[in-house]
Amino acid sequence: MAMFHMIHHAETAGHDVKLFLYGNALIHTARNKATGALRPDADFVLFMDDDMLASEDALTRLIEHNLPAVSGLCTNRNPPVSLVAKVWDAVSKQFRRITRINLGQVTSGEFAVGGAFLLLKRTVVDQLLEYHLSGRDWIDQNTEMLNLLHTRAPQRENYRKRLESVRRMRWEADRYILLWDFPVGIDGLMLGEDVSLCQKLHRLKIPVAIDGTVRVGHVGEYPYGVWDVLRQEAEGIEGSGEDATIGGPVAILPSNVNVANVQEVLQEYVEARAS
């Protein structure tokens, strides 16, 4: 019900919104299929999981930012509740989980966010598609390994061309794409599909933003969200993951801004379950 209210609000604001549902036990498969079926006239695409609960103006507000990639502020749905967001640490060369971010503003940087409530510009999706279809994403992902194996530039280019040929053939045949995937790094660790997509964005020099004012509930026993993170903080309960300790312009600040009024959304959810 909340999703339809959100769509209605966006349409009232003058946006032509089309809803497409893609069900699959593998979330990355559903997202890849949705990407392949994107409307040719679409200006934005919102990826939204079916267990997310957003206020009716959430989509409209993200669109109005007119940013390449922007996410609402999401959490996991199991205590201890923590933010579903990471930031790139150039020292350790990995994404580190953040537990604090300014709730009163939009913050852009080298973030890795979930695809649970993520808005991408159509031009960004096109860039991602071409990056994947060309095979350049595979070369970039495996550069360190190729260097260790002393693989020469002509060999790399020959493999990239073969990979590009296969990928473009499958794309033309059935719109098969793997923007959301699970690459394995040189350390043998697998990246999640959300981090993988954001890593591609950063390689393309596309910043990822988080709107701290768009707080999305994650439906579990009830809609968990940033309000639970603040409650845990007040009660001295530690969340999961590590604090990001990097400096610079990525404003990782104390959560000292009051939570927006989400009671009407929560009440609607409770009433819907009761009925």
N, C-alpha and C positions, 0 to 999 in steps of 0.2 A: 504494500500500500504506500509506504513512504517513497519508494522509487517512482511510482506514478505521480505522486504529488510533486516530486522534484522535476520530472519531465514536463508536467503541466506548468510549473513555474517558469521553466526555461522557454517554453513555447509562448507563454504570456509576455515574456521579455523580448519576443521577436525572433527566437531561434527555431529552426525547423529540425526537430529531434525525431530520429527513428530508432526504435528499440529492437535489438536482435539478441536472442537468447541462444547460447551455445552450451549445451550440457555435455560434460565428459568427466570421468573420474580423474583424469589427468588434467590439471588446471592449465598447464602450459600448452597442451594440445588444443583446448578450447580457445585459448587466447590466440594461438597461431592461426586457427581456422577463422576466427573473427577478423584478424588482420587481413587474411586473404580475401575476405568477402566485403572489405570496406567499400562503401559507396564512392563512386568516382567523383561526386560533387561535394563530398564531405569536407568541411574545414577543420574539424576536430574529431577525435575519437576518444570516448571515455571507456576505460576498462574498469568494470565494477563487479566484484564478486557477489554471489547471491546471498552471502551472510553478512553483508555490510549495510549499515543503517545510517543514512545521511539526512540532514535537514533539507527542507524543500528548496532552499535557495543555494544549495551547495554547488550544483553544476553551473548555475548561472554565474556565481562568483568566480569559479575557476576559469570559465570562458572569458570573463571580463578582464582578467589579468593579461590575456593575449600573450602568454608565455609559451616557449617551445615545449616544455614538459613541466607539469605541476601536479603535485599530489596533495590530497587532503591529509590530515594528521591521523594516522591509524595506529592501532595497537594489536597485540595478540589477544586471544580470548580465554586465557587461562591464567590464574594467579600463580606467581606474582606477575602483574600486568606491566608490560614495557612497550616503549615506542618501537614501531616497525620501521626503523630507519637507520642507516649507517652512513658514515662519511669516510672518504678516502684519506688514508694516512700515508703520506709520501715517504715517511721514515721507514715504517714497517712494510710498505708496499702491499697494504691490504685494507679492506673496508672494515672499520671498527664501529660497533654499535654505539649509538648516542642515547643518553638518558635525559638530556636537558636541551630544550630549544625554546626560543622566544615564542610565546603563544600569541603575541599581539601583532605579528607581522608575517610577511612572506619572505622566506630566506632561500637564497639560491646558492648553489655550490656543487661540489663533487659528491653529491648524495647518491646513495643507493636506497630506493624506496620500493615498497611492494606494489604489485599491480592491482591491489584490491580496490583502489579508488584513484586512478591515474589518468590524467588528461594529456593527450599528445596532439600537437598540431599535425594537420595532414602533411605538410611539407616535411615534418620530422619523420613521420612514418615512411614517406617516400625515400628519404635519405637512408633510413635503416634498411629498407628493402634493397636498395641498390648496393649498399655496403655488404649485405649478406649475399645477394645474387652474384656479385662480382668475385666473391671468395676472399676479399680483402680482410674480412673479419677473422677468418681462420688463420691467415698469415699473421695478423696482429696478435691474436690470442696465443699463437705458438712460436712467436719470435724468439723467446728465450731458449726454448728447446731446440729450435732450428740452429741457433747460434752455437749451442753446446755440441751439436752434431756436425758443425762446420758445413752446413748445407749452403751451397753457393747460390747466388742470386738467380742464375738461369734455371737451376733446378726448382727453386721456389716458384718462379714465374710459370714454369711448365705445369707444376701441380696446381697452381691457382687457376690457370686456364682450363684444365680438365675439370676442376671442381666447379668453376663458373658454368661450363657447358652443361654439366649434369643438373645443376641447380636451376638454370634458366629453362631447361627442357621440362623439368618437373613443375616449375611455376606456370609455364604456358599450358601444360597438360591439365593440372588440377589445382592450381594455386597453392601448391605445397610450399611451405615456408617454415623456417626454424629461427625466428627472432628470439623466441623464448626457449632457451635450451639449458643444458647442464654441462658446460665445458669442464674438463679436468685440467688443473694447472700442473706445472712442472713438479710441484710438491706432492702431487697425487691427490690433492683435495678437490672435491667437486664444488663448483659454484651453484647456488640456487638459481632458478630461472629469473627471479626478479633482479638479483645482483648482476646476472649475465646481461640482461637488457640494459641496465643502467651503465654497465661497463662499456657497452657499445656506444651509448650516448656520449659518454665522456671522451672516448677515442675520437668521436666525430666533433669534439669541442662544443657539444650541446649541453648547457647547464641544466640541472634538475632542481626544481624549486619545491619547497614544502610550504603550504599555507597553514600557518599555525592557528588561524581563526576558523578554518573548516575542519571541525572535529567529527570524525566518523566513528560510529559505534560498530563493534565487531560482535555479532550475536553468538553467545554461548549460553550459559545459564541465564544470562541477561545481556544487554548490549554493553560490553566492556569498552572502555575508551580512556582518553587522557584524563578524564575525571577520576578514574581509579588510580592512575599514576600519581596524581596530586594527593589523593587520599592516602595512598601508601607512604608518600613522602612525609605527610603530616603525622602519620602514625609511626614513622621510623622503620617501615618495612622496605627492605631493599628489593629492587627489581632484578631481572635477569640481565646478563650481558655486562659489558665494560663501559665505563665512561670514556667518551672521546676526549682526548687531552690536547688536541692540536690547537694552534692559535690561528691568527690570520682573520680574514673577513668572514669566515663561516660562523657567524654569531651563535655559539653554543652558550646560552644564557640561562640563568635561573628561571624557573617557571613561576613567576610571581604575578602573572596577569590572571584576573578572575576568569573562570570558565564561562563560556557563553551559555545562554539559556537553552538547554537541550531538553528541558523537562517535558515539553509538548511532544517531542519525538519519542522519548522514553515512554510516556503515558500512552501514546498511540500503540506502541509495540506491546505493552502490557495488556491493553484492552483487546488487541487482536488475538493474543494468546489465550486470554480468558474466554473469548467467544469461540 
